[in-house]
């Protein structure tokens, strides 16, 4: 029983390594304690239970903020929102139960533990649309291990965290496993030392002025029809204060009306900024009518919409949030509870082949809210882009840890691709992030303001952009095979 309790407590320590706590040493303590509990299990079934308890602690604490959107803005009573969140956490915890029991069956070594952890994290990122949240590597973005990100992304950082932490426990045991684990850990540390001196992207032109508008519209008012005119006034007034020559960015769904219902206002804003030597990019809901019927998109557009060559400069979000932007099996569950009828919860995903946005002579790779969490999508779209832009509306999660965790993960995409990231949000965190994942400028949360800053266009290809996750999945399989060759000698 004490090892089960220890596994749960170890999982509870895991989120402390992430924003807003940023106690990154807790990441290693948590993983090491979890590995120790797995090694003490007397059966594969017991290892499964301990792994599930570890995951339950991790997600029960780490994503407890999910209930905020359900209760505060989805009109779900608290007595229902908390159990829904707990069920979600219990499901996600199964991935760590599988990792623990797989490690127990294949030799209980640090190599197997790290390999199975990485493989199941990857599966968690796409299974049933995926939930790529709280990967261990995110907790290392402000540590000496961070230079591994351009080489292997958050995946290599996750592998490093798990292998280093579990190897520290394995050193207490005899047998060849500990030497293999120690050797791999030494290679990772040597690679990190080398990576500190590597640069994969280069500046592509002068610094560019940018202005990110944070409207801070309260979420409980944002979608009311009576608020539409006031919302336009807020963004127009804030934009009018911006000096000439800036790229101006409004956040996700800055306007809650479809572009097709308000083209005159949006285009007028774009033409006014263009006349002052600037440019305009905004998040806006989109309605398409064709021979297949009517579809709706969560979109980001460069305004004026039509470019000089006659093409629409608009990107439709590809990775939609389940229940937030679309409702699975909606014919069965819509109307059961108000949460399944949130505003704008009937979007259609965009085509993966969409082009990036072009403005002021540069190419910008766009990402909307949740999809900045998908490393491969960002890496793929970053080829040929001078900078990244992500817009979001994290007001759904109030003052919880959710928006700050989201911001931390967005920073990792800048580091992985070696490009500056421009992040515009409704109520924070609005920021400019450099190619090393460092925050250059940021606005405080929950304030109505404009962030005036600059960004450096960059070109080049990082190893992670070139290869994606596949080399690290292959390495994880190799670790599984190598680690299972010899049993631990107690």
C-alpha positions as MATLAB code, in Angstrom:
seq = 'XXXXXXXXXXXXXXXXXXXXXXXXXXXXXXXXXXXXXXXXXXXXXXXXXXXXXXXXXXXXXXXXXXXXXXXXXXXXXXXXXXXXXXXXXXXXXXXXXXXXXXXXXXXXXXXXXXXXXXXXXXXXXXXXXXXXXXXXXXXXXXXXXXXXXXXXXXXXXXXXXXXXXXXXXXXXXXXXXXXXXXXXXXXXXXXXXXXXXXXXXXXXXXXXXXXXXXXXXXXXXXXXXXXXXXXXXXXXXXXXXXXXXXXXXXXXXXXXXXXXXXXXXXXXXXXXXXXXXXXXXXXXXXXXXXXXXXXXXXXXXXXXXXXXXXXXXXXXXXXXXXXXXXXXXXXXXXXXXXXXXXXXXXXXXXXXXXXXXXXXXXXXXXXXXXXXXXXXXXXXXXXXXXXXXXXXXXXXXXXXXXXXXXXXXXXXXXXXXXXXXXXXXXXXXXXXXXXXXXXXXXXXXXXXXXXXXXXXXXXXXXXXXXXXXXXXXXXXXXXXXXXXXXXXXX';
ca = [
       0.000    0.000    0.000;
       2.832    2.407    0.792;
       4.247    2.077   -2.737;
       0.844    2.828   -4.221;
       0.616    5.942   -2.087;
       4.170    6.892   -3.068;
       3.298    6.492   -6.760;
       0.298    8.803   -6.358;
       2.393   11.377   -4.498;
       5.144   11.164   -7.124;
       2.576   11.925   -9.822;
       1.321   14.914   -7.850;
       4.870   16.342   -7.882;
       5.102   16.165  -11.687;
       3.068   19.311  -12.571;
       5.189   21.415  -10.199;
       7.906   21.346  -12.874;
       5.648   23.297  -15.245;
       4.199   26.786  -15.322;
       3.130   28.551  -13.186;
       5.291   26.800  -10.558;
       8.445   26.226  -12.679;
      10.127   23.991  -10.090;
      11.859   21.939  -12.787;
      13.950   19.748  -10.407;
      10.620   18.249   -9.284;
      10.408   16.646  -12.730;
      13.381   14.400  -11.971;
      12.229   13.709   -8.414;
       8.781   12.712   -9.669;
      10.008   10.422  -12.456;
      12.671    8.812  -10.264;
      10.131    8.085   -7.523;
       7.708    6.658  -10.073;
      10.394    4.384  -11.518;
      11.332    3.221   -8.030;
       7.694    2.287   -7.307;
       7.516    0.373  -10.583;
      10.644   -1.615   -9.732;
       9.255   -2.668   -6.355;
       6.063   -4.106   -7.877;
       5.592   -7.855   -7.393;
       3.606   -8.379  -10.587;
       2.759   -6.747  -13.884;
      -0.738   -6.090  -12.590;
       0.602   -4.276   -9.543;
       2.928   -2.236  -11.791;
      -0.089   -1.284  -13.911;
      -1.961   -0.065  -10.829;
       1.013    1.941   -9.562;
       1.525    3.518  -12.981;
      -2.150    4.419  -13.166;
      -1.969    6.020   -9.712;
       1.116    7.943  -10.833;
      -0.743    9.225  -13.898;
      -3.809    9.993  -11.804;
      -1.728   12.236   -9.559;
      -0.088   13.869  -12.565;
      -3.286   14.702  -14.438;
      -5.572   15.044  -11.430;
      -3.448   18.001  -10.360;
      -1.946   19.053  -13.700;
      -5.201   19.485  -15.656;
      -7.594   20.223  -12.811;
      -8.243   23.557  -14.556;
     -10.341   21.780  -17.223;
     -13.390   22.049  -14.973;
     -13.256   25.874  -15.214;
     -14.512   25.976  -18.807;
     -17.193   23.394  -18.023;
     -18.504   25.135  -14.906;
     -17.836   28.850  -15.411;
     -18.633   29.110  -19.123;
     -20.263   25.794  -20.053;
     -23.013   26.139  -17.436;
     -22.266   22.691  -16.040;
     -22.885   22.432  -12.270;
     -19.741   21.966  -10.188;
     -20.951   18.605   -8.902;
     -20.878   17.435  -12.524;
     -17.815   19.343  -13.832;
     -15.426   17.953  -11.213;
     -16.324   14.265  -11.857;
     -16.080   14.860  -15.639;
     -12.571   16.248  -15.136;
     -11.661   13.344  -12.843;
     -12.841   10.795  -15.420;
     -10.738   12.517  -18.069;
      -7.678   12.437  -15.791;
      -8.300    8.771  -14.946;
      -8.394    7.918  -18.657;
      -5.142    9.757  -19.390;
      -3.512    8.027  -16.426;
      -3.913    4.683  -18.220;
      -1.018    5.604  -20.523;
       1.357    5.639  -17.554;
      -0.139    2.444  -16.195;
       0.721    0.834  -19.531;
       4.246    2.262  -19.411;
       4.855    0.895  -15.909;
       3.528   -2.586  -16.677;
       5.355   -2.792  -20.004;
       8.586   -1.882  -18.225;
       7.949   -4.547  -15.588;
       7.375   -7.232  -18.236;
      10.401   -6.289  -20.355;
      13.070   -6.163  -17.702;
      12.374   -3.209  -15.359;
      15.284   -1.197  -16.729;
      15.663    2.545  -17.192;
      16.075    1.981  -20.937;
      12.719    0.231  -21.232;
      11.079    2.757  -18.940;
      12.268    5.724  -21.044;
      11.404    4.032  -24.339;
       7.891    2.989  -23.302;
       7.213    6.409  -21.733;
       8.117    8.199  -24.973;
       6.142    5.835  -27.207;
       3.007    6.125  -25.094;
       3.346    9.916  -24.848;
       3.405    9.954  -28.643;
       0.291    7.759  -28.800;
      -1.428   10.045  -26.303;
      -0.774   12.932  -28.705;
      -2.964   11.477  -31.478;
      -5.211    8.750  -30.019;
      -8.870    9.871  -30.187;
      -7.659   13.235  -31.645;
      -4.967   13.410  -28.936;
      -4.195   15.380  -25.811;
      -0.540   16.501  -26.139;
      -0.363   18.181  -22.747;
       2.258   17.959  -19.955;
       4.983   16.155  -21.869;
       7.973   15.936  -19.542;
      10.219   17.815  -21.977;
       8.253   21.042  -21.571;
       9.487   21.309  -18.006;
      13.064   21.580  -19.302;
      12.664   24.644  -21.536;
      14.519   26.894  -19.076;
      17.239   24.390  -18.152;
      20.694   23.534  -19.539;
      19.074   20.647  -21.461;
      16.995   23.029  -23.607;
      19.462   23.093  -26.581;
      18.381   19.515  -27.369;
      15.008   20.855  -28.592;
      16.122   21.992  -32.093;
      17.629   18.519  -32.563;
      14.814   16.308  -31.320;
      12.051   18.577  -30.133;
      10.071   18.032  -26.972;
      10.417   14.292  -27.659;
      14.181   14.216  -27.123;
      13.832   16.391  -24.033;
      11.187   14.006  -22.666;
      13.420   11.031  -23.354;
      16.321   12.786  -21.633;
      14.269   13.634  -18.545;
      12.936   10.096  -18.094;
      16.231    8.350  -18.842;
      18.335   10.559  -16.569;
      15.887   10.321  -13.662;
      15.388    6.552  -13.891;
      19.113    5.880  -14.393;
      19.786    7.584  -11.050;
      17.604    4.909   -9.433;
      19.032    2.049  -11.500;
      22.582    2.757  -10.343;
      21.741    1.126   -7.026;
      21.334   -2.240   -8.797;
      23.862   -4.697  -10.163;
      24.016   -6.093  -13.674;
      24.648   -4.763  -17.190;
      21.438   -2.748  -17.327;
      22.797   -0.002  -15.157;
      25.888    0.374  -17.348;
      23.806    0.557  -20.522;
      21.563    3.165  -18.913;
      24.533    5.107  -17.616;
      26.150    5.022  -21.052;
      23.021    6.370  -22.755;
      22.685    9.086  -20.145;
      26.317   10.085  -20.689;
      25.707   10.312  -24.447;
      22.709   12.577  -23.855;
      24.699   14.879  -21.618;
      27.578   14.987  -24.094;
      25.130   15.774  -26.895;
      23.686   18.580  -24.812;
      27.122   20.114  -24.311;
      27.729   20.041  -28.070;
      24.247   21.415  -28.845;
      24.972   24.554  -26.819;
      27.341   25.653  -29.611;
      25.073   24.824  -32.574;
      22.890   27.290  -34.510;
      20.577   26.063  -37.253;
      18.766   29.229  -38.416;
      19.965   32.664  -39.483;
      18.476   36.185  -39.580;
      16.616   37.022  -42.788;
      16.454   40.800  -42.880;
      16.134   43.581  -40.343;
      14.103   43.559  -37.135;
      10.397   44.087  -37.845;
       8.013   46.132  -35.637;
       4.951   44.270  -34.390;
       1.932   45.262  -32.305;
      -0.190   42.620  -30.546;
      -3.585   43.823  -29.367;
      -4.962   42.270  -26.166;
      -8.628   43.206  -25.990;
      -9.327   41.464  -22.654;
     -13.030   40.942  -23.390;
     -14.614   39.023  -20.463;
     -15.512   35.509  -21.597;
     -19.005   35.669  -20.128;
     -19.710   38.748  -22.310;
     -17.628   37.988  -25.394;
     -20.189   35.930  -27.319;
     -23.242   38.027  -26.514;
     -24.752   39.669  -29.591;
     -25.090   42.932  -27.672;
     -21.285   42.951  -27.204;
     -20.364   42.816  -30.896;
     -20.405   46.548  -31.547;
     -18.518   47.335  -28.344;
     -15.894   44.709  -29.238;
     -15.285   46.415  -32.583;
     -14.898   49.741  -30.841;
     -12.361   48.344  -28.361;
     -10.142   46.863  -31.043;
     -10.472   49.879  -33.324;
      -9.528   52.298  -30.534;
      -6.532   50.221  -29.419;
      -5.326   49.834  -33.012;
      -5.586   53.574  -33.689;
      -2.872   54.204  -31.077;
      -0.295   52.020  -32.839;
       2.558   53.858  -34.630;
       3.015   53.539  -38.392;
       4.789   50.597  -39.991;
       3.757   47.843  -37.559;
       2.430   44.375  -38.227;
      -0.776   44.452  -36.155;
      -2.146   41.185  -34.758;
      -5.580   40.657  -33.220;
      -6.218   37.402  -31.261;
      -8.343   34.334  -31.927;
     -11.971   35.256  -32.666;
     -11.205   38.886  -31.876;
     -14.501   39.544  -33.632;
     -17.266   37.104  -32.772;
     -19.090   37.685  -36.056;
     -18.185   35.817  -39.231;
     -15.904   37.641  -41.627;
     -18.654   37.334  -44.241;
     -20.975   39.328  -41.952;
     -18.538   42.147  -41.276;
     -16.158   42.517  -44.247;
     -16.478   46.313  -44.449;
     -15.192   46.874  -40.909;
     -12.360   44.345  -41.141;
     -11.194   45.487  -44.573;
     -11.314   49.137  -43.511;
      -8.973   48.334  -40.613;
      -6.607   46.558  -42.965;
      -6.574   49.354  -45.561;
      -5.972   51.990  -42.883;
      -2.954   50.114  -41.530;
      -1.666   49.427  -45.026;
      -1.853   53.147  -45.817;
       0.384   53.749  -42.781;
       3.006   51.263  -43.976;
       1.784   48.437  -41.767;
      -0.158   45.201  -42.118;
      -3.046   43.480  -40.355;
      -3.644   39.879  -39.250;
      -6.702   38.892  -37.231;
      -8.493   35.863  -35.900;
     -12.061   35.669  -37.192;
     -14.787   33.020  -37.557;
     -15.340   32.040  -41.179;
     -18.363   30.805  -43.131;
     -18.065   28.948  -46.427;
     -20.978   28.154  -48.722;
     -20.415   25.772  -51.655;
     -22.081   22.856  -53.404;
     -21.474   20.690  -50.322;
     -23.436   23.055  -48.107;
     -22.382   25.466  -45.367;
     -19.241   24.955  -43.265;
     -17.719   27.025  -40.499;
     -14.069   27.529  -39.591;
     -11.960   29.019  -36.833;
      -9.650   31.137  -38.960;
      -6.865   33.700  -39.147;
      -6.653   36.120  -42.060;
      -4.257   38.709  -43.428;
      -6.220   41.834  -44.356;
      -6.840   43.040  -47.054;
      -8.004   39.504  -47.669;
      -7.266   39.360  -51.385;
      -3.580   39.525  -52.225;
      -2.148   41.241  -55.297;
      -2.133   37.904  -57.163;
      -5.840   37.400  -56.427;
      -5.567   34.719  -53.702;
      -7.360   34.740  -50.361;
      -4.925   35.153  -47.473;
      -6.720   33.034  -44.897;
      -5.843   29.955  -42.849;
      -8.454   27.639  -41.300;
      -7.562   25.823  -38.084;
      -6.781   22.117  -38.564;
      -6.637   20.719  -35.009;
      -9.975   21.384  -33.336;
     -10.688   21.039  -29.619;
     -13.199   18.248  -28.903;
     -16.416   19.605  -27.334;
     -15.026   23.152  -27.560;
     -14.894   23.549  -31.360;
     -16.681   20.413  -32.487;
     -18.844   17.847  -30.723;
     -18.084   14.154  -31.373;
     -21.267   12.166  -32.053;
     -23.129   15.459  -31.935;
     -26.386   13.935  -33.204;
     -26.487   11.892  -29.995;
     -25.208   14.219  -27.302;
     -25.997   17.804  -28.339;
     -28.602   19.198  -25.987;
     -27.922   16.750  -23.182;
     -26.103   19.368  -21.115;
     -25.328   23.036  -21.898;
     -21.562   22.343  -22.144;
     -22.159   20.482  -25.419;
     -23.655   23.662  -26.896;
     -20.820   26.133  -26.312;
     -20.605   29.069  -28.758;
     -18.804   28.215  -32.015;
     -18.677   24.466  -31.273;
     -19.576   23.384  -34.816;
     -16.362   24.136  -36.724;
     -14.911   22.140  -39.621;
     -11.148   21.440  -39.703;
      -9.078   23.130  -42.389;
      -7.137   21.415  -45.165;
      -3.548   20.476  -44.177;
      -2.307   21.705  -47.572;
      -3.229   25.345  -46.881;
      -0.535   27.910  -47.604;
       1.132   30.051  -44.971;
       0.325   33.768  -44.742;
       2.389   36.429  -46.533;
       2.652   40.006  -45.331;
       5.182   42.863  -45.456;
       7.488   40.764  -47.608;
       7.688   37.859  -45.142;
       6.084   34.455  -44.762;
       4.338   33.738  -41.463;
       3.380   30.217  -40.366;
      -0.011   30.503  -38.567;
      -1.370   28.385  -35.721;
      -4.573   28.854  -33.778;
      -4.757   28.075  -30.057;
      -4.625   24.313  -29.419;
      -2.752   23.360  -32.591;
       0.466   25.049  -31.423;
       0.733   21.988  -29.143;
       1.396   19.631  -32.081;
       5.182   19.583  -32.667;
       5.113   17.883  -36.071;
       2.463   20.186  -37.517;
       4.432   23.249  -36.445;
       7.726   21.823  -37.712;
       6.205   20.974  -41.098;
       4.578   24.371  -41.646;
       7.721   26.215  -40.527;
       9.685   25.314  -43.652;
      10.163   28.521  -45.622;
       8.512   30.635  -42.920;
      10.295   33.668  -41.489;
       8.373   33.605  -38.197;
       5.553   31.819  -36.378;
       2.302   33.344  -35.228;
      -0.180   31.812  -32.807;
      -3.435   33.401  -31.681;
      -5.534   32.157  -28.806;
      -8.387   32.866  -26.442;
      -7.492   31.243  -23.126;
     -10.181   33.153  -21.256;
     -12.106   29.851  -21.146;
      -9.818   28.813  -18.269;
      -9.893   31.947  -16.154;
      -7.068   32.492  -13.682;
      -6.071   28.806  -13.580;
      -2.726   27.253  -14.537;
      -4.069   26.210  -17.953;
      -3.209   29.386  -19.906;
       0.292   29.543  -18.413;
       0.960   25.886  -19.274;
      -0.276   26.633  -22.801;
       2.130   29.567  -23.067;
       5.052   27.441  -21.902;
       4.331   24.838  -24.571;
       4.067   27.506  -27.269;
       7.555   28.698  -26.337;
       8.880   25.202  -27.095;
       7.727   25.503  -30.724;
       9.931   28.588  -31.182;
      12.927   26.702  -29.776;
      12.281   23.603  -31.901;
      12.084   25.570  -35.153;
      14.655   28.286  -34.444;
      12.116   31.004  -35.215;
      10.536   33.910  -33.380;
       6.973   33.365  -32.244;
       4.361   36.121  -32.086;
       1.555   35.202  -29.677;
      -1.644   37.231  -29.599;
      -4.355   36.413  -27.055;
      -7.598   37.873  -25.772;
      -6.488   38.136  -22.141;
      -2.949   36.734  -21.936;
      -0.311   35.647  -22.246;
       0.355   37.979  -25.211;
       4.080   37.895  -25.969;
       6.982   37.949  -28.414;
       9.323   34.958  -28.072;
      12.754   34.638  -29.698;
      14.272   31.660  -31.515;
      15.670   30.277  -28.257;
      12.246   30.146  -26.638;
      12.952   33.164  -24.430;
      10.285   35.776  -23.731;
      11.387   39.096  -25.245;
       8.292   41.144  -24.355;
       4.944   40.277  -22.794;
       1.775   41.902  -21.487;
       0.349   41.106  -18.053;
      -2.688   38.852  -18.076;
      -6.175   40.324  -17.752;
      -5.240   43.823  -18.940;
      -6.471   45.667  -22.035;
      -3.387   46.931  -23.832;
      -1.163   46.796  -26.921;
       2.247   45.121  -26.883;
       4.675   47.081  -29.060;
       7.764   45.057  -29.861;
      10.013   43.761  -32.649;
      10.807   40.363  -34.099;
      13.649   38.972  -36.182;
      12.696   37.100  -39.378;
      14.804   33.938  -39.676;
      15.404   31.199  -42.220;
      16.986   27.767  -42.020;
      16.053   24.254  -40.986;
      16.600   22.658  -37.599;
      17.203   18.886  -37.410;
      13.812   18.468  -35.764;
      12.108   20.265  -38.667;
      13.871   17.917  -41.076;
      13.131   14.631  -39.304;
      10.220   15.152  -36.932;
       9.493   12.549  -34.279;
      10.455    9.413  -36.221;
      14.141    9.063  -35.234;
      13.149    9.320  -31.570;
      10.375    6.763  -31.896;
      12.916    4.436  -33.504;
      15.342    5.123  -30.658;
      12.560    4.369  -28.161;
      11.989    0.980  -29.820;
      15.741    0.288  -29.745;
      15.780    1.112  -26.037;
      12.904   -1.306  -25.471;
      14.732   -4.099  -27.276;
      18.128   -3.387  -25.730;
      16.683   -2.947  -22.250;
      14.776   -6.225  -22.394;
      17.835   -8.292  -23.348;
      18.884   -8.756  -19.743;
      16.801   -9.126  -16.635;
      17.571   -7.060  -13.545;
      19.545   -8.989  -10.936;
      18.165   -8.088   -7.501;
];
